[in-house]
């Protein structure tokens, strides 16, 4: 299954999961849901468990606290991204 199919199949469940943790999140589109799934560990593992194939694009993702996550928590949205290599230092 592709990530896009997973998101289309589970839109409402993804939104509910995000709203449970971050109740002030606005309505999301599929591109924003993809960012959430790639950056929130529980959503990422759920997608993997449902058979989402992690292709090259997803394997190269950065391990960082996403802009959306910081925005929801009303933290400063400065660029604090970090690659997997940086996180292992």
PyMOL commands that set and color helices and strands:
alter all, ss='L'
color gray80, all
select helices_A, chain A and resi 3-9+11-21+30-39+41-49+56-59+67-72+84-87
alter helices_A, ss='H'
color red, helices_A
deselect
rebuild
show_as cartoon
